[in-house]
Amino acid sequence: MPELRSINPTDASVLGSVKISTKIEIEAAVSAAKKAFPGWRALGLTKRGQILIKLAGSLKKNRQNLAELIAKEMGKPIIQALDEVDTTVSDILYNAQAGQKLLADEVLAKNKGLTSILRYDPVGVVACIKPWNYPINTPMLSMAAALAAGNCIIFKPAGDTVLCGQKLAELIWSSGVPKDVFQVVYGGAKIGEMLIDQPIDMVSFTGSSAVGKAIADKCAARLIKFSLEMGGSTPAIVCRDADLELAANAIVWSRFNNCGQVCNAVKRVFVERGVAAKLTKLIVAKVAKLKVGNPLDKTTDMGPLVSEKQLHAFEAQVTKSVVQSGRIILGGRRLRTDDYLKGYFHQPTVMIHVHTKMAVMQEEVFGPLLPICEVESLGQAIRHANQSDYGLTAVGFTASRQNAERITNEVIAGGTYINEEVAFYPGSPWTGLKNSGFGTIGGKHGLYEFTHKRHVHLDFTGRKTRSYWFNA
């Protein structure tokens, strides 16, 4: 039977493998989930919440082992991997606790003999197709909400992080979620397509815009629900009155954490000309100090890219942008010395002389490259920021509330942050505009995504007629 191998991006060694799921296995998984759904739904909000609380405790207990697996399998520095596990624990607890309140029947009206209720019914069987860059947190952010709401799940982890997906499934089952309620299938794009073609009730997807659009077409044709978190190209607008030290620190962290493989990372900087030289100097100095190395080393700031394929795609984007007039002022090359030779390491890279039509300004760049563009004014920065097919997040740095108001009102994005690179915490929503997504992840609206809203009206008043009925 064909296998999917897990490759360590630090040295290209094989960490393990899983068997690729067959069509028969996928069909059986969906059939089993359909049968398990009524029982899981009937378990109730409280008991499902208790199981999720136990799961959060299990992740916390296995924190170090999970983080090490993330570091080995996708190359995330161990400190960042530990933070991913901690964030996941918080997200699970939010969904477990808030779900019991937010998904309870909502009384719309109640009089003698008359009750009108809004119910949040689970959708049914949800296909969760999730990426490799946050192999624990991104899946659980959706799956915890789906499970809390009473849905069954068929989970397809990314091919590059199958061992993380496998370990996550083991923890979910050991916490009390029945195996027919939560199932895993393994494989690449074809397996995902097979899963979506099954008689499921919803798709929760995180990945590229192209794949997301194809999923939306399939779901729309069958009139089933879908939630899509897709690509991003976050602009950072730096005004002339900004705290440049703060801006540089935030931008460097946002762009280079997880080797730049973050959907909401700052991928384009627009800085007003009067402070552009100073900001660029600050950024270059900070990036030059980043330590690239083994992700298991606690002093490492940036590990390798997740795979050889991802490295080659990133290198092609850098080369294309140099041809299009971009000037690299720091980095720009793959690391090939002895310590890095076998892995997929690349220097953190800073580029200037960029314009909005260049590849690195129009495409989503999943790698350690920061392009900096000088602008004449805040108005021009906002116009440039909006010249993108993406609209996930946006960042602004300014001391002026008036400037902040312009950025938050005029830049098209699902989330906007002023003097901060991201502010995502349990309870906050995550949504993308344009090619960045459809639907909401996180917070109460993320819980509601996995429900059908049903109005139930009960009338036992004994009334024989109504004022608006025919007078027969």
C-alpha positions in Angstrom: 0.0 0.0 0.0 1.4 3.5 -0.9 2.9 5.4 1.9 3.3 9.1 2.7 6.8 9.8 4.2 7.4 12.5 6.7 10.7 14.3 6.0 12.7 16.3 8.5 13.4 19.7 6.7 16.5 20.2 8.9 18.5 17.3 7.4 16.1 15.6 4.9 16.0 12.4 7.0 12.8 10.3 7.1 10.9 10.7 10.4 8.2 8.1 9.7 5.4 7.3 7.3 1.7 6.7 7.2 -0.4 4.7 4.7 -2.2 6.8 2.1 -6.0 6.3 2.5 -7.9 4.6 -0.3 -11.2 5.6 -1.7 -12.9 2.6 0.0 -11.4 3.8 3.4 -12.7 7.3 2.8 -16.2 6.1 2.0 -16.2 3.9 5.1 -15.0 6.8 7.2 -17.9 9.0 6.0 -20.4 6.2 6.4 -19.2 5.6 10.0 -19.4 9.3 10.8 -22.9 9.5 9.5 -24.0 6.7 11.9 -22.1 8.2 14.8 -23.5 11.7 14.4 -26.9 11.2 16.2 -25.2 9.8 19.3 -22.5 12.6 19.5 -25.2 15.2 18.9 -27.4 13.7 21.7 -24.5 13.8 24.1 -25.2 17.4 24.7 -23.1 20.6 25.1 -22.0 20.0 28.6 -20.6 16.6 28.1 -18.9 17.5 24.8 -17.4 20.5 26.6 -16.1 18.3 29.3 -14.4 16.1 26.8 -12.7 19.1 25.1 -11.5 20.4 28.5 -9.9 17.0 29.0 -8.3 17.3 25.6 -6.9 20.7 26.5 -5.3 19.1 29.6 -3.9 16.3 27.5 -2.2 18.7 25.1 -0.8 20.6 28.0 0.6 17.4 29.5 2.2 16.5 26.1 3.3 20.0 25.4 7.1 19.3 25.1 6.6 16.2 23.0 4.2 17.9 20.7 6.5 20.9 20.2 9.4 18.8 19.5 7.4 16.9 16.8 6.4 20.2 15.2 10.0 21.3 15.2 11.2 18.1 13.7 8.5 17.7 11.1 8.0 21.2 9.8 11.0 23.1 11.0 9.4 25.6 13.4 11.8 26.7 16.2 11.0 25.0 19.4 10.2 28.2 21.3 7.6 29.0 18.6 6.3 25.4 18.6 5.8 25.5 22.3 3.8 28.7 21.9 1.7 27.0 19.2 0.7 24.3 21.7 0.0 26.8 24.4 -2.2 28.8 22.1 -4.1 25.6 21.0 -4.8 24.8 24.6 -6.3 28.2 25.1 -8.4 27.9 21.9 -9.8 24.5 22.9 -10.7 25.7 26.4 -12.5 28.7 24.9 -14.6 26.5 22.6 -15.3 24.0 25.3 -16.5 26.7 27.8 -18.0 29.3 25.5 -19.7 26.6 23.4 -21.8 25.5 26.4 -23.2 29.0 26.7 -23.3 30.4 23.1 -24.8 27.2 21.5 -27.5 26.7 24.1 -31.1 27.3 23.0 -31.8 31.1 22.8 -35.2 32.1 23.9 -36.6 34.7 21.5 -40.0 35.0 23.1 -41.9 33.4 26.0 -45.4 34.1 27.2 -48.1 31.9 28.7 -48.3 28.8 26.5 -46.1 30.3 23.8 -42.3 29.8 23.4 -40.1 30.8 20.5 -36.6 29.4 20.4 -33.4 29.8 18.3 -31.5 26.5 18.2 -28.0 26.0 17.0 -28.0 22.6 15.4 -24.8 20.8 14.4 -24.3 20.6 10.6 -23.4 16.9 10.5 -20.2 15.4 9.0 -17.4 18.0 8.5 -14.4 17.5 6.3 -11.5 19.4 7.9 -8.6 19.9 5.4 -5.8 21.7 7.1 -2.2 23.0 6.4 1.3 22.3 7.6 2.5 25.7 8.9 0.5 25.4 12.2 -0.1 21.6 12.2 -1.7 21.6 15.7 -3.2 25.0 16.2 -4.9 25.6 12.8 -6.7 22.3 12.7 -7.9 22.5 16.4 -9.1 26.0 16.0 -11.8 24.7 13.7 -12.1 21.2 15.0 -12.7 22.2 18.6 -15.5 24.4 17.5 -17.0 21.7 15.3 -16.8 19.1 18.0 -18.3 21.5 20.6 -21.2 22.1 18.3 -21.9 18.4 18.0 -20.4 17.6 14.5 -18.5 14.6 13.4 -15.1 15.2 11.7 -13.1 13.6 8.9 -9.6 15.3 9.3 -7.0 15.4 6.5 -3.8 16.7 7.8 -1.2 18.2 5.4 1.1 15.7 3.7 4.2 17.5 5.1 3.0 17.1 8.7 1.2 13.7 8.8 2.9 12.7 12.1 1.6 15.8 13.8 -1.9 14.9 12.5 -1.5 11.4 13.7 -0.4 12.4 17.2 -3.2 14.9 17.4 -5.8 12.3 16.6 -4.4 10.0 19.3 -4.8 12.7 21.9 -8.3 13.5 20.7 -9.4 9.8 21.0 -7.7 9.3 24.3 -9.6 12.3 25.7 -13.0 10.6 25.0 -14.0 11.5 21.5 -15.2 8.3 19.8 -13.2 7.1 16.9 -16.2 7.2 14.5 -16.9 10.8 15.6 -13.3 11.9 14.7 -11.5 10.1 11.9 -8.3 10.8 10.0 -7.5 10.2 6.3 -4.0 10.7 4.9 -2.7 11.8 1.5 -2.3 14.7 -0.9 -4.6 16.8 -3.0 -6.3 13.7 -4.6 -7.3 12.4 -1.2 -8.7 15.8 -0.3 -10.8 15.8 -3.5 -12.1 12.3 -2.8 -13.2 13.4 0.6 -15.0 16.4 -0.6 -16.8 14.3 -3.2 -18.3 12.2 -0.5 -21.8 12.9 1.0 -20.4 15.2 3.7 -22.3 18.2 5.1 -19.6 20.8 5.3 -15.9 21.6 4.4 -13.6 23.5 6.7 -10.4 24.4 4.6 -7.2 26.3 5.2 -4.8 26.6 2.4 -4.2 28.3 -1.0 -6.8 30.6 -2.7 -6.8 28.4 -5.8 -7.7 25.3 -4.0 -10.2 27.1 -1.8 -12.1 28.5 -4.8 -12.3 25.0 -6.3 -13.7 23.7 -3.0 -16.2 26.6 -2.9 -17.4 25.6 -6.4 -18.0 22.0 -5.4 -19.8 22.9 -2.2 -22.0 25.5 -3.9 -23.0 23.0 -6.5 -24.3 20.7 -3.7 -25.6 23.5 -1.5 -23.5 22.4 1.5 -21.7 24.8 3.9 -18.0 25.7 3.6 -15.5 27.8 5.6 -12.3 28.9 3.9 -9.2 30.4 5.3 -6.9 31.2 2.4 -3.8 33.2 1.4 -2.7 36.5 2.7 -0.3 39.3 1.8 -0.5 41.6 4.8 0.6 45.2 4.2 2.4 47.1 7.0 1.9 50.9 6.7 4.5 52.9 8.6 3.7 56.6 8.9 6.3 59.3 9.4 5.1 59.8 13.0 5.5 56.1 13.9 7.7 54.7 16.7 10.2 53.2 14.3 11.8 51.0 16.9 8.4 49.4 17.6 7.6 49.1 13.9 10.9 47.5 13.1 10.6 45.0 16.0 7.0 44.0 15.0 7.7 43.8 11.3 10.8 41.6 11.7 9.0 39.2 14.1 5.9 39.0 11.9 7.8 38.4 8.6 10.5 36.0 9.8 8.9 33.9 12.6 8.2 30.3 11.3 10.6 31.1 8.4 8.0 33.5 6.9 5.5 30.6 6.4 2.6 32.4 8.0 -0.6 33.4 6.2 -1.0 36.7 8.1 2.7 37.6 8.2 3.7 41.1 7.1 4.6 40.5 3.5 4.7 44.1 2.1 6.0 47.3 3.9 4.9 50.7 2.8 6.8 53.4 4.6 6.6 57.2 4.2 9.7 58.6 2.5 10.8 60.8 5.3 11.5 57.9 7.6 12.1 55.1 5.0 15.9 55.1 5.3 15.9 55.0 9.1 13.3 52.2 9.2 15.1 50.2 6.6 18.4 50.5 8.5 16.7 49.4 11.7 15.1 46.4 10.0 18.3 45.3 8.3 20.2 45.5 11.6 17.6 43.4 13.4 17.3 40.8 10.6 21.1 40.5 10.4 21.1 39.3 14.1 18.6 36.5 13.5 20.0 33.1 14.2 19.2 30.5 11.5 19.7 26.9 12.7 18.3 23.7 14.1 14.8 24.3 15.3 15.3 22.1 18.3 17.9 24.6 19.6 16.2 27.1 21.9 18.5 29.9 20.7 17.3 29.5 17.0 15.2 32.3 15.6 14.5 30.8 12.2 14.6 27.2 11.0 14.3 25.7 7.5 11.4 26.0 5.1 9.1 23.0 5.4 10.1 21.1 2.3 12.4 21.1 -0.7 9.4 21.9 -2.9 8.6 25.0 -0.8 12.2 26.1 -0.8 12.4 25.9 -4.7 9.1 27.8 -5.0 10.4 30.5 -2.7 13.7 30.8 -4.5 11.9 31.2 -7.8 9.9 34.1 -6.4 13.0 35.9 -5.1 14.8 35.4 -8.5 11.8 36.7 -10.4 11.6 39.8 -8.2 15.3 40.6 -8.7 14.7 40.4 -12.5 11.8 42.8 -12.0 14.1 45.4 -10.5 14.1 44.4 -6.8 17.4 45.0 -5.0 18.5 42.6 -2.3 20.3 44.4 0.6 20.5 41.5 3.0 20.4 37.7 2.5 19.0 36.4 -0.8 20.6 32.9 -0.9 20.1 29.4 0.2 22.4 28.3 3.0 24.7 25.6 1.8 27.5 25.4 4.4 28.0 22.1 6.3 25.5 22.8 9.1 22.7 23.6 6.5 23.7 21.5 3.5 21.1 18.7 3.9 18.3 20.9 5.0 16.0 23.5 3.3 17.5 26.6 4.9 17.5 30.1 3.3 18.9 33.4 4.5 16.4 35.9 5.9 16.2 38.4 3.1 15.4 42.1 2.7 14.6 43.8 -0.6 14.1 47.4 -1.7 13.4 49.1 -5.0 10.1 47.3 -5.2 6.8 48.3 -6.8 3.3 47.0 -6.5 3.3 45.0 -9.8 6.2 42.8 -8.8 5.8 39.1 -8.0 6.6 39.6 -4.3 4.0 42.3 -4.0 1.2 40.5 -5.8 1.8 36.8 -5.0 1.6 35.3 -1.5 5.3 34.7 -0.5 5.7 31.9 1.9 9.3 32.3 2.9 11.7 34.7 4.6 11.6 37.7 2.3 10.6 41.3 3.3 10.1 43.9 0.5 10.2 47.5 1.6 8.5 50.2 -0.6 8.8 53.9 -0.1 5.7 56.0 -0.5 5.0 59.8 -0.6 2.0 59.8 1.7 -0.4 57.8 3.8 -2.9 58.0 1.0 -0.5 56.4 -1.4 0.3 53.7 1.1 -3.3 52.8 1.5 -3.8 52.7 -2.3 -0.8 50.4 -2.7 -2.0 48.2 0.2 -5.3 47.7 -1.5 -3.7 46.8 -4.8 -3.7 43.1 -4.0 -6.1 40.2 -4.5 -5.7 39.4 -0.8 -7.5 40.9 2.2 -6.6 38.8 5.3 -4.9 41.2 7.7 -3.4 44.7 7.7 -1.0 46.5 10.0 -0.4 50.2 10.7 2.2 52.1 12.8 1.4 55.6 13.8 1.1 57.9 16.8 -2.0 59.6 15.3 -5.5 58.4 16.0 -6.6 60.1 12.8 -4.1 58.1 10.8 -5.1 54.9 12.6 -8.7 55.7 11.7 -7.9 56.0 8.1 -5.9 52.8 8.0 -8.6 50.8 9.8 -11.4 52.3 7.6 -9.8 52.3 4.2 -7.5 49.3 4.0 -9.5 46.2 2.9 -8.8 43.4 5.3 -10.6 41.0 7.6 -8.5 42.3 10.6 -6.5 45.5 11.1 -4.0 46.1 13.9 -2.4 49.4 14.9 1.0 49.4 16.5 0.8 45.6 16.7 1.5 42.9 14.2 -1.4 40.6 15.2 -3.9 40.4 18.0 -5.4 37.0 17.9 -6.6 35.5 21.1 -9.4 33.1 22.2 -12.7 34.8 21.4 -11.4 36.9 18.6 -12.7 36.3 15.1 -10.5 35.5 12.1 -11.9 36.2 8.7 -10.5 37.0 5.2 -11.8 39.3 2.5 -11.3 39.1 -1.3 -9.1 36.0 -2.1 -8.2 35.5 1.5 -11.3 33.6 2.7 -14.9 33.1 3.3 -16.5 32.6 6.7 -15.1 33.0 10.2 -12.7 31.0 12.4 -12.5 31.7 16.1 -14.7 33.3 18.7 -18.4 33.0 18.9 -18.8 33.4 15.1 -16.4 30.5 14.6 -18.6 28.4 16.7 -21.7 29.5 14.8 -20.0 28.5 11.5 -20.5 24.8 12.4 -24.2 25.1 13.1 -27.5 25.5 11.3 -29.7 28.2 12.9 -33.2 26.8 13.4 -36.2 28.6 14.7 -38.6 26.6 16.8 -42.0 28.0 17.7 -44.3 26.3 20.2 -47.9 27.6 20.8 -50.0 25.9 23.5 -52.1 29.0 24.2 -55.3 27.3 23.0 -56.1 30.3 20.7 -58.4 29.3 17.8 -57.5 32.1 15.5 -55.1 35.0 14.9 -55.8 38.6 14.1 -54.1 38.3 10.7 -55.8 35.1 9.6 -58.8 34.9 7.3 -62.1 35.5 9.2 -63.8 32.3 8.0 
